[in-house]
């Protein structure tokens, strides 16, 4: 069976939030690995159209492994936002994008208030608290943590994510760090980025039942997903989310149970 070009979150779908996590079948979404820029642009446009949105409204984060979550508007369409690892918006039709090939792509939405966010979370961003900052950014635009739904997209699992002591030293700022790190037989550590994100999101006020994990490991699925740890020179997947359009062209107002 052919690999699907897109994966979806059941929670975000139920909330009426346009979104997708692309796979290898949709092609490389990064301009930084040698592909023809025109081919990359065409793949990105196809993914945005698959959401029912206008490619001219596509905005991406630069991704510098930090904690900046930038608020964007319709006027930012076509831009890469410098210095940001996350984007948040409440303007209907605006499409937010982050790219990854092992790091955690995190999509969030408050469907009752029509505000969404897309976050790139590598170990540096996770250690510094970008999932918490994402919830704060949603709140600054009117979102309520108790009403936010979140989807953690395909990322590397703890089974294959080996890190050294300096990484764990950064993670020790979180009181629950022993839950997400375990020593291996090589005097190093296996780090669980997904659970780290879940703990930060619940710390920030999300209910555990409103967080969905697409529990597929990028390293283990070469036929489906890109992985930097596995291949080094490789493409990137996109995580896309759009502010929904209401019946009068306003932000979405659907609530999930």
C-alpha positions, 0 to 999 in steps of 0.5 A: 500500500502506498504511503499517505501524503498527509497524516491528521489529528483526530482531535483537531479534525473533530474541532474543525481545524484545518491541518496536516502533517506531511510525509515523504509521499508529499515530498521534501518541504525544506529549501535547505537540502539542495532541492530545486526551490521551484519544486519545494514551492510547488509541494508546499503550495499543494499541501496548503491547497489540500487544507482548502487554503490559499498558498499566498497565506502560508507563513513559516518560522525560521527555526533557530531552536529557541522559544520565540512564538511570533504572532502573525497576520494575513500580511505575513503571507509568503514570509519566513519569520526570523528568529521564531520557532513557533507561530500563532495567529487568529486571522482566518485563512492564515496558514502556519508552518514548521518543518522537522525531521525528528524534532517535535512538530506541535499544533495547537488550537482553541477552536472556540476562539479561532486561534491556532499555533504551530511549534517546532520543538527540538531538545533545546526548545523543549528544555527552554520551555517552548510548549509552555510559551506556545500556550502563553502565546495563544492566551495573549490572543484570547485563547484559554488553556482549558479549551486548547487542543494539541497534536504532537506530530511524527517525531523521533521516539525515546528508543532512538533519541540518544543524548549526552549529559549536557542535554540532560543538565538542561532538562533538569530544570523541570521537576519531572525530568526523571520521567523523560530520561533514562540512562542507557548502557553507553553512559548516555541517555535516552530522551523522550521529547514527546512526553516532555511536551505533554508534561509542559502542556499539562503544566500550562493548563491543558487537559491530558485528554485534549493532547493527542500524540501521533506515536510514529517514530521518524527513525523507525519509518524510512518508507514514510518519514524523513529522519535526520538522525537516521540519514543525516542528509535528508528532507523535512516534513511540514506541520501545517495548521490554519485559522478556520473560517467561520460562516461569516468569514470569521474565526472558527467557533466550533467546540469539541466535547 
